[in-house]
Amino acid sequence: MPDDAADPKRRPRDTSLADGPLGGIRVVDLTSVIMGPFATHILADLGADVIKVEAPEGDSLRHYRPLRSPGMAGNILNLHRNKRSIVLDLKRPAGRTALDRLIQTADVFVHALRPGTIGRLGYGYERVRELAPDIVYCGAYGFGADGPYAEKAAYDDLIQAASGLADLQARVSGEPGYAPTVVCDKLAGQAIAAAVMAGLLQRERGGGGQAIEVPMLETAIEFNLVEHMFGFAFEPPLDRAGFPRVLNAQRRPYRTADGWACILPYSDRNWTDFYVFTGRTEFADDARFRTLPDRVANIGVLYGLIIEEAPNHTTAEWVAFCDRVSIPCMPVLALDDLPDDPHVKAVGLFQAAEHPTEGAYRALRRPVNYSAAPFRIRRHAPRLGQHTAEILAELGLDPTESQPDAGQRRNAPETGGTP
């Protein structure tokens, strides 16, 4: 056997620099649902060879309805594109042997299991470092591994509650509430991707591999306190945490004559133009509103003014006026309407795509543009285990020994998933 075939590390990679900034980087992805897969989605779109390791039943997100084929829910068509899927039963020695060999070929290892769970599975940092000494190892946890919550289950709702995000809603509406999006999952996914790329850069500069921890709770707390630290930053605090303008109950989209719009005068000139347009010039000489700090202190009065005036004009009239004088303004768009928005269409954010098994679908390109690496879909989202035989062959392993038996594959669920 040739030397390069005996050493998986020396095998030709499936990607190259032509695929993007991370071309040639291999990522072993032991994550599921949204947080981790969103992180590796970013890395895959940037050219990395992301190998998604799935249990025989597959990622639970695969099974949500509606779908055209079992295991191919709409959410994964974009989330899992540019990745390869391998099914390994890590309860079997052959599955662990295959994962060990795969890790030896990898630059990055990402998992989203609790610290104790990944250790019991046999893939804590020290063990993985024995397999690949220069690996960038990222543990994406719900809570930091050194704290008393380290072994708690973590979902987005839980982190919204624990990070102060749900309490911010109480400050506005009177009772706690969740944002209608998995904001903490996606925020942590962005943080994971950034952390991995920083780790790779440090390794490239001679710093070697390392273990990285990205905890959801701590990441969400920092995120929430960027503006809400406010007077709470001082010791002793000069005020309670919370940025007043953002927490004002009147801060919301405004009803116009025929719909809803965000109308946001901000600068001194913005407000002067707004007073003239609405005929409310009595506000122009009011000492409460002369400077930005003055307006923030009395923002509820100004929001009330917009609420009074917004119904006097249509949404289109507000947008035309505001655009003319550079006041921030946009109509409220429904998610379903986004592909038809003229700006979104002009920049080509949504693209028509054809999946080899799922047919036509709406692809959402990577929103960040690289002049030297235009976005492209190298691979459509894989079916469960689609690349198992291919990857095992690359590793010099017999696919029939490392894959789960047919009975286990038949028992994979067609619906369900985590809440």
Backbone torsions as a table, in degrees:
resi	resn	phi	psi	omega
1	MET	NA	132.5	179.8
2	PRO	-60.4	154.6	-178.3
3	ASP	-58.5	-40.5	-175.5
4	ASP	-69.3	-26.1	177.4
5	ALA	-77.0	-29.9	-179.4
6	ALA	-73.1	-26.0	-176.6
7	ASP	-112.0	103.8	-178.6
8	PRO	-56.4	-31.1	-179.2
9	LYS	-60.0	-27.2	-174.7
10	ARG	-97.0	5.4	178.7
11	ARG	-70.4	146.6	175.9
12	PRO	-60.5	136.3	179.7
13	ARG	-79.8	156.8	-178.6
14	ASP	-79.4	-13.0	-179.6
15	THR	-121.7	163.6	177.0
16	SER	-139.3	174.9	-179.7
17	LEU	-61.0	-22.8	178.0
18	ALA	-65.8	-18.9	-179.5
19	ASP	-79.8	-13.1	-179.3
20	GLY	142.7	-179.3	-177.0
21	PRO	-57.7	-26.8	-178.6
22	LEU	-105.8	16.2	176.6
23	GLY	-55.6	134.9	-178.8
24	GLY	91.3	-9.4	178.2
25	ILE	-90.6	130.9	177.7
26	ARG	-106.8	131.0	-179.2
27	VAL	-118.8	124.2	171.7
28	VAL	-94.1	119.8	-169.6
29	ASP	-111.8	107.6	178.3
30	LEU	-107.8	44.2	-178.9
31	THR	-117.8	169.1	-179.8
32	SER	-150.4	171.1	179.1
33	VAL	66.4	-110.8	-171.3
34	ILE	-121.6	-50.5	-171.0
35	MET	-54.8	-61.8	-178.8
36	GLY	-66.0	-46.6	178.0
37	PRO	-60.3	-30.7	175.8
38	PHE	-67.2	-38.9	176.8
39	ALA	-61.9	-48.4	-177.4
40	THR	-74.8	-21.8	170.7
41	HIS	-60.2	-43.4	178.0
42	ILE	-62.8	-46.2	-179.1
43	LEU	-64.3	-39.4	-179.8
44	ALA	-66.6	-42.2	178.4
45	ASP	-64.1	-24.7	178.1
46	LEU	-87.0	7.2	171.6
47	GLY	109.4	-8.4	-178.4
48	ALA	-67.1	149.7	172.6
49	ASP	-86.6	90.7	-177.9
50	VAL	-88.9	121.6	178.4
51	ILE	-108.5	109.3	-177.5
52	LYS	-85.4	115.3	179.8
53	VAL	-90.2	119.1	-177.1
54	GLU	-120.3	146.8	172.8
55	ALA	-71.4	166.3	-177.8
56	PRO	-55.3	-31.8	-180.0
57	GLU	-82.0	-12.0	177.0
58	GLY	82.6	164.6	175.2
59	ASP	-57.7	132.0	-176.2
60	SER	-60.7	-27.0	-179.1
61	LEU	-65.8	-19.5	179.6
62	ARG	-64.3	-22.6	-164.0
63	HIS	-105.2	4.8	178.4
64	TYR	-72.4	142.2	175.0
65	ARG	-91.4	153.8	3.3
66	PRO	-81.7	156.6	176.7
67	LEU	-153.5	163.8	178.8
68	ARG	-96.8	-32.2	-178.6
69	SER	-135.8	147.4	177.8
70	PRO	-54.4	134.0	176.3
71	GLY	79.6	9.0	-177.3
72	MET	-131.0	58.2	178.8
73	ALA	-64.3	157.0	-175.7
74	GLY	-59.4	-35.8	-177.2
75	ASN	-60.4	-30.6	-174.2
76	ILE	-84.0	-12.9	-175.8
77	LEU	-60.7	-36.5	174.8
78	ASN	-93.8	-38.7	-174.5
79	LEU	-64.1	-32.1	-175.1
80	HIS	-108.0	6.8	179.5
81	ARG	-64.5	159.0	178.9
82	ASN	62.4	16.3	176.5
83	LYS	-115.7	164.4	170.6
84	ARG	-115.9	146.8	-178.3
85	SER	-113.5	129.2	174.4
86	ILE	-125.2	133.0	176.1
87	VAL	-96.5	121.9	176.3
88	LEU	-132.4	131.2	174.0
89	ASP	-91.5	100.8	-174.6
90	LEU	-76.4	0.5	172.1
91	LYS	-83.6	-11.2	-179.0
92	ARG	-106.3	142.8	179.0
93	PRO	-55.1	-38.6	-178.4
94	ALA	-65.5	-35.7	177.8
95	GLY	-66.4	-41.1	179.1
96	ARG	-69.3	-36.4	176.8
97	THR	-61.0	-42.5	179.3
98	ALA	-65.1	-41.9	178.9
99	LEU	-65.1	-40.2	176.7
100	ASP	-56.9	-46.9	-178.7
101	ARG	-64.8	-38.1	179.6
102	LEU	-65.2	-42.4	178.9
103	ILE	-60.2	-36.1	-180.0
104	GLN	-63.2	-20.4	179.5
105	THR	-96.8	-1.1	-167.9
106	ALA	-96.7	155.5	170.4
107	ASP	-97.2	-29.7	-174.2
108	VAL	-136.1	140.4	173.5
109	PHE	-126.6	121.5	-179.2
110	VAL	-122.9	130.6	174.9
111	HIS	-136.8	161.8	179.7
112	ALA	-130.7	32.7	176.5
113	LEU	-92.4	157.4	177.7
114	ARG	-64.8	153.8	-175.9
115	PRO	-52.6	-45.1	-179.7
116	GLY	-66.6	-37.9	-177.8
117	THR	-66.2	-45.8	-179.0
118	ILE	-66.8	-32.4	177.2
119	GLY	-67.1	-45.0	179.2
120	ARG	-65.4	-31.1	177.6
121	LEU	-70.2	-20.7	177.7
122	GLY	98.5	18.4	-177.3
123	TYR	-130.3	38.8	167.5
124	GLY	-68.1	171.0	-173.0
125	TYR	-59.8	-44.7	-175.7
126	GLU	-60.8	-41.8	179.4
127	ARG	-67.2	-44.7	-178.9
128	VAL	-64.9	-36.5	178.7
129	ARG	-65.1	-29.9	175.1
130	GLU	-64.3	-34.6	179.7
131	LEU	-77.7	-35.7	-177.2
132	ALA	-144.0	91.1	-172.1
133	PRO	-58.3	-28.2	-176.0
134	ASP	-101.5	18.7	-173.9
135	ILE	-73.7	145.1	170.5
136	VAL	-93.4	110.6	-171.3
137	TYR	-107.7	122.8	-178.0
138	CYS	-122.2	118.9	172.9
139	GLY	-99.4	116.0	179.8
140	ALA	-99.7	106.2	-172.7
141	TYR	-111.1	161.3	170.9
142	GLY	-70.2	-40.0	-176.2
143	PHE	-138.1	148.4	179.9
144	GLY	-52.5	139.6	-172.9
145	ALA	-64.8	-19.4	-176.9
146	ASP	-92.3	-1.9	-176.6
147	GLY	-100.0	167.4	-178.0
148	PRO	-68.4	-14.0	178.9
149	TYR	-92.8	5.9	-169.5
150	ALA	-54.2	-35.1	-175.2
151	GLU	-100.1	8.7	176.2
152	LYS	-73.8	146.6	171.9
153	ALA	-66.1	148.1	-177.3
154	ALA	-136.5	123.8	171.3
155	TYR	-127.7	166.6	-175.3
156	ASP	-56.4	-45.1	-179.2
157	ASP	-58.1	-42.1	-179.6
158	LEU	-61.0	-42.7	-178.4
159	ILE	-72.2	-35.6	174.2
160	GLN	-59.2	-40.7	179.6
161	ALA	-68.2	-43.2	-172.6
162	ALA	-79.4	-21.0	-173.1
163	SER	-93.4	-2.3	-177.0
164	GLY	95.7	-7.6	-177.5
165	LEU	-66.0	-43.4	178.6
166	ALA	-65.6	-33.8	178.7
167	ASP	-68.0	-31.6	176.3
168	LEU	-59.7	-37.6	177.3
169	GLN	-64.4	-36.5	177.5
170	ALA	-64.3	-34.5	179.0
171	ARG	-65.0	-23.6	-178.4
172	VAL	-96.7	-47.0	-170.9
173	SER	-105.4	-12.8	179.6
174	GLY	104.6	-14.5	175.6
175	GLU	-146.9	151.6	-177.9
176	PRO	-61.3	151.9	177.8
177	GLY	-155.9	160.6	178.0
178	TYR	-99.4	141.0	170.5
179	ALA	-63.3	138.8	-176.6
180	PRO	-79.3	49.7	176.1
181	THR	-161.8	153.1	-179.9
182	VAL	-82.7	66.5	-171.2
183	VAL	-63.8	-38.2	-177.5
184	CYS	-71.7	-37.6	175.1
185	ASP	-59.0	-48.6	-174.9
186	LYS	-73.0	-35.2	175.5
187	LEU	-61.9	-45.7	178.4
188	ALA	-64.4	-36.0	177.4
189	GLY	-61.0	-43.2	175.6
190	GLN	-60.6	-41.9	-178.7
191	ALA	-65.4	-38.8	178.6
192	ILE	-61.9	-48.6	-178.8
193	ALA	-59.6	-44.5	179.6
194	ALA	-64.5	-40.9	-178.8
195	ALA	-65.1	-41.6	179.1
196	VAL	-63.5	-43.7	-179.5
197	MET	-65.5	-36.3	176.0
198	ALA	-65.5	-39.8	177.1
199	GLY	-62.6	-40.4	177.5
200	LEU	-65.4	-38.1	178.3
201	LEU	-64.8	-43.0	178.9
202	GLN	-63.2	-40.2	177.4
203	ARG	-63.3	-41.8	179.7
204	GLU	-60.9	-30.7	179.7
205	ARG	-85.8	7.5	175.9
206	GLY	98.8	8.6	-177.4
207	GLY	-83.6	-7.4	179.4
208	GLY	77.0	-179.3	178.1
209	GLY	-77.4	172.5	179.9
210	GLN	-167.4	166.2	174.3
211	ALA	-95.5	134.0	178.6
212	ILE	-119.9	136.2	176.6
213	GLU	-116.1	126.3	175.1
214	VAL	-121.6	99.9	179.5
215	PRO	-92.4	133.1	-177.6
216	MET	-60.2	-47.9	-174.0
217	LEU	-60.5	-52.4	-176.6
218	GLU	-64.1	-36.7	177.7
219	THR	-64.0	-41.6	-179.8
220	ALA	-69.8	-36.5	178.3
221	ILE	-62.8	-46.9	178.2
222	GLU	-59.3	-44.3	179.8
223	PHE	-57.9	-46.8	-177.6
224	ASN	-66.9	-31.8	-173.4
225	LEU	-90.2	0.4	178.5
226	VAL	-53.3	-51.3	176.7
227	GLU	-99.9	-27.0	-173.6
228	HIS	-83.1	-4.7	174.0
229	MET	-60.9	-46.8	170.2
230	PHE	45.3	-133.8	-179.1
231	GLY	-70.6	-11.0	178.7
232	PHE	-69.9	-12.7	-179.5
233	ALA	-68.1	-25.4	-174.8
234	PHE	-87.1	155.6	173.5
235	GLU	-120.5	116.8	-5.1
236	PRO	-71.4	160.1	-177.1
237	PRO	-58.5	139.5	174.5
238	LEU	-86.5	-14.1	178.1
239	ASP	-166.8	167.5	176.2
240	ARG	-74.3	160.0	178.1
241	ALA	-61.8	143.2	178.1
242	GLY	131.1	127.0	-179.2
243	PHE	-88.8	115.6	-169.5
244	PRO	-57.0	-42.8	-177.1
245	ARG	-60.2	-42.1	-176.9
246	VAL	-72.6	-28.8	-176.6
247	LEU	-91.4	1.5	179.3
248	ASN	-70.1	132.8	-175.9
249	ALA	-65.1	-19.8	179.7
250	GLN	-84.0	-6.3	178.3
251	ARG	-77.8	102.6	-176.8
252	ARG	-167.3	167.8	172.3
253	PRO	-61.8	147.9	-174.7
254	TYR	-109.0	141.0	178.1
255	ARG	-74.2	124.4	176.4
256	THR	-97.8	-172.0	179.5
257	ALA	-64.3	-24.9	-175.9
258	ASP	-138.1	13.3	-179.2
259	GLY	177.0	-141.1	-178.2
260	TRP	-137.3	149.2	179.9
261	ALA	-152.2	153.5	166.2
262	CYS	-90.0	117.9	177.2
263	ILE	-120.9	114.8	-167.2
264	LEU	-132.6	71.1	170.0
265	PRO	-59.1	138.0	-174.3
266	TYR	-133.2	-54.6	-176.5
267	SER	-78.8	169.7	175.8
268	ASP	-55.9	-45.8	-178.7
269	ARG	-65.5	-39.2	177.7
270	ASN	-55.1	-47.2	-176.6
271	TRP	-70.1	-37.2	176.6
272	THR	-59.8	-44.7	178.7
273	ASP	-65.3	-36.7	179.2
274	PHE	-65.7	-43.6	179.3
275	TYR	-60.0	-42.6	-178.5
276	VAL	-66.2	-45.1	-177.8
277	PHE	-62.1	-39.3	-177.1
278	THR	-90.1	-9.5	-177.2
279	GLY	77.2	12.2	-178.6
280	ARG	-95.7	53.7	-174.3
281	THR	-70.3	-10.8	177.4
282	GLU	-63.4	-20.9	179.3
283	PHE	-77.6	-20.3	-172.8
284	ALA	-64.1	-34.8	-177.4
285	ASP	-101.5	8.9	-178.9
286	ASP	-78.6	122.2	-176.3
287	ALA	-61.1	-20.6	-178.8
288	ARG	-69.2	-15.6	-170.9
289	PHE	-126.8	17.4	-172.9
290	ARG	-72.8	-38.0	-177.8
291	THR	-121.8	166.1	179.6
292	LEU	-58.2	-48.7	177.9
293	PRO	-59.8	-37.0	177.2
294	ASP	-62.4	-45.2	-178.2
295	ARG	-65.4	-39.6	178.2
296	VAL	-61.5	-39.4	-179.9
297	ALA	-66.7	-23.4	-177.1
298	ASN	-124.4	30.4	-170.4
299	ILE	-64.2	-28.5	-179.4
300	GLY	-60.3	-35.6	179.1
301	VAL	-66.1	-42.7	-178.9
302	LEU	-70.0	-38.8	175.5
303	TYR	-61.9	-38.6	176.3
304	GLY	-61.4	-36.6	177.2
305	LEU	-62.2	-44.3	179.6
306	ILE	-64.0	-41.1	178.5
307	ILE	-57.9	-39.4	179.4
308	GLU	-68.6	-40.0	-171.3
309	GLU	-88.8	-26.9	-174.0
310	ALA	-56.8	-39.9	-178.7
311	PRO	-68.8	-6.7	-178.6
312	ASN	-79.4	-7.1	-179.0
313	HIS	-141.4	156.1	175.6
314	THR	-73.7	165.1	176.9
315	THR	-59.4	-43.6	-179.7
316	ALA	-62.5	-38.0	178.7
317	GLU	-66.6	-40.3	177.1
318	TRP	-63.5	-44.6	-179.3
319	VAL	-63.3	-42.2	-179.4
320	ALA	-63.1	-46.5	178.7
321	PHE	-62.9	-50.5	-175.6
322	CYS	-63.1	-40.9	178.1
323	ASP	-63.0	-37.1	-178.2
324	ARG	-64.1	-34.5	-176.6
325	VAL	-111.8	11.8	175.8
326	SER	63.8	37.8	168.0
327	ILE	-90.3	128.4	178.2
328	PRO	-57.8	128.4	-178.1
329	CYS	-160.8	134.9	174.2
330	MET	-148.1	145.6	171.2
331	PRO	-68.4	155.9	173.7
332	VAL	-78.7	118.3	-177.7
333	LEU	-104.7	138.1	172.8
334	ALA	-77.6	151.4	178.7
335	LEU	-54.1	-41.4	-178.1
336	ASP	-65.5	-20.7	-177.8
337	ASP	-90.1	-10.5	-173.2
338	LEU	-59.1	-42.5	-178.5
339	PRO	-60.7	-22.9	-178.2
340	ASP	-95.7	-1.7	177.1
341	ASP	-63.5	135.1	-174.0
342	PRO	-60.8	-36.7	178.5
343	HIS	-69.4	-46.6	-179.4
344	VAL	-59.5	-39.0	177.5
345	LYS	-67.0	-41.4	-176.1
346	ALA	-64.0	-36.3	-178.4
347	VAL	-88.2	-1.8	175.7
348	GLY	66.6	36.1	-177.9
349	LEU	-66.7	-40.9	175.4
350	PHE	-98.5	137.2	-179.1
351	GLN	-134.2	145.2	175.8
352	ALA	-76.5	132.8	-179.6
353	ALA	-135.9	160.0	-179.3
354	GLU	-127.4	110.1	178.7
355	HIS	-80.9	139.4	-175.9
356	PRO	-61.6	-25.5	178.3
357	THR	-117.3	-25.5	-174.7
358	GLU	-99.4	-5.5	176.5
359	GLY	79.7	-154.6	-175.0
360	ALA	-68.2	138.6	175.4
361	TYR	-151.0	166.6	-178.0
362	ARG	-96.2	113.5	179.5
363	ALA	-94.8	135.3	177.4
364	LEU	-105.9	109.1	-175.1
365	ARG	-68.2	163.7	174.2
366	ARG	-61.5	123.5	-175.0
367	PRO	-70.3	-21.3	178.6
368	VAL	-85.8	130.2	-177.9
369	ASN	-102.6	135.3	174.3
370	TYR	-116.1	121.3	-176.9
371	SER	-63.8	-30.4	-177.7
372	ALA	-93.7	-1.1	-177.9
373	ALA	-149.0	75.1	179.4
374	PRO	-57.9	145.1	-179.4
375	PHE	-63.8	139.6	171.5
376	ARG	-153.8	153.5	174.9
377	ILE	-90.8	107.4	178.2
378	ARG	-77.3	-36.0	-179.7
379	ARG	-140.6	133.8	171.3
380	HIS	-73.0	160.9	-178.4
381	ALA	-52.0	130.1	-175.2
382	PRO	-79.7	150.1	167.7
383	ARG	-69.1	160.8	-179.2
384	LEU	-55.9	119.4	177.3
385	GLY	71.2	16.8	-175.0
386	GLN	-56.3	-34.4	-173.8
387	HIS	-107.0	15.3	-176.8
388	THR	-57.3	-54.8	-177.0
389	ALA	-62.4	-41.0	-179.2
390	GLU	-60.2	-47.1	-177.2
391	ILE	-69.9	-43.3	179.4
392	LEU	-61.5	-37.7	177.1
393	ALA	-64.2	-38.8	176.3
394	GLU	-60.2	-33.3	-178.6
395	LEU	-85.1	-2.3	-179.6
396	GLY	78.2	24.1	-178.2
397	LEU	-109.5	154.8	178.7
398	ASP	-83.2	114.1	-178.1
399	PRO	-56.8	-31.7	-177.0
400	THR	-70.0	-20.0	-179.8
401	GLU	-90.2	-25.3	-172.4
402	SER	-99.8	-17.3	-178.3
403	GLN	-86.1	154.0	174.9
404	PRO	-66.4	158.9	-179.3
405	ASP	-72.8	166.7	-173.8
406	ALA	-61.3	-33.5	-179.8
407	GLY	-62.8	-41.9	178.0
408	GLN	-63.5	-39.8	-178.9
409	ARG	-67.3	-36.1	-179.9
410	ARG	-67.5	-25.7	-177.9
411	ASN	-83.7	2.4	178.8
412	ALA	-62.5	135.6	-177.4
413	PRO	-71.7	151.6	175.7
414	GLU	-99.4	-17.7	177.1
415	THR	-139.1	163.7	176.6
416	GLY	122.3	-155.3	-178.8
417	GLY	126.4	178.4	179.7
418	THR	-79.2	156.3	-177.8
419	PRO	-68.3	NA	NA
